[in-house]
Amino acid sequence: MMKSTYLSAALVSVFSWSALTASAAEFSINQEASGDVAILIDGKLFTRYITSDDETNKCYFWPIIGPGGVKMTRAFPMEDVAGEKQDHPHHRSVCFGLQNAGGFNTWHERLTYTKNGKVDEKQMAKNGRQVHTRVVKAEASGNRASLIVECDNLTPSGERYLRQTRTVDFHVATDGSRIMDIKIVLEGTKDQITVVGKKDSGLSVRVAHSMCVDAGAGGHIANSRGDRDKVTWGKRASWVDFNGPVEGKKMGIAMLNHPESFRYPTPWHVRTYGLFTANPFALKEVAGEADSGDFELSKGEKVTLKHRLIFHAGDEVQANIAGAWAQYSK
């Protein structure tokens, strides 16, 4: 298992993070010998794009260090932290996966199918891999940084069936919120594959355990429709915010869905135990609609997903997430 010691739109907030104002933020990017890419703010780690973890079948961002130095996402399975719930080992901080594209799964992974030290090889035969192929761009200047990377979805035998281009733009808002704008372009590389509308697909965040509703410490989920907690599951919404206590502070993570994104507004696979996923693929399994959501992706055809992640202080009202989405949507 990979272990690690590392752990602009104005948004209205009642919190002040004087050390993290937009004017003070200075981004830098380090491309590490491992192949991972570290994003730093004022010389301190914000997040790392992990490509070198050979235990998993996906590339992901971890850790996520929020305003005030707070660790915003769960450390498991990359690191063992006392008190964290250690379910769903494939929920790796901030990641993307598809349960069934071309017959292969990049959501679940080997740890998912391992019990008492034994691996279910029948399930593993269906697992694809996201293999990092290159860094197209890694640039930072002042309060901005941009990372563009490519990865290929491969079958267990190494045949490519899908290409992903991921563009992530970073900045710090005037209230200290840390922002990642994520665009994922899925491109068909075979004559045709079917992307199946399955529940476990999409861009995901696994929040810090203390923040989740089930921890019983005051965590909540809210969406743009006004739904709360478990009622948010399966709803189409412009944004979802997960907030609660982390390291003694009220913190939140918002994911915003851009109107140009595939099948906006996306249905949300959001759980009170700490997962939230923008899933525009599973129209029947998640949204409860008549259409399954299955679609064909031919060679050269592209599907674009666009989201903004906001790591903020306070809840969705204090961080004015509705206002943030109004600005982002333009």
Secondary structure, 3 states (H helix, E strand, C coil): CCCCCCCCCCCCCCCCCHHHCCCCCCEEEEECCCCCEEEEECCEEEEEEECCCCCCCCCEEEEEECHHHCECECCCCCCCCCCCCCCCCCCCCEEEECCCECCEECCCCHHHHEECCEECHHHHCCECEEEEEEEEEEEEECCEEEEEEEEEEECCCCCEEEEEEEEEEEEECCCCCEEEEEEEEEEECCCEEEECCCCCCEEEEEECHHHCHHHCCCCEEEECCCCEHHHHCCCECCEEEEEEEECCEEEEEEEEECCCCCCCCCEEEECCCCEEEECCCCCCCCCCCCCCCCEEEEECCEEEEEEEEEEEECCCCCCCHHHHHHHHCC
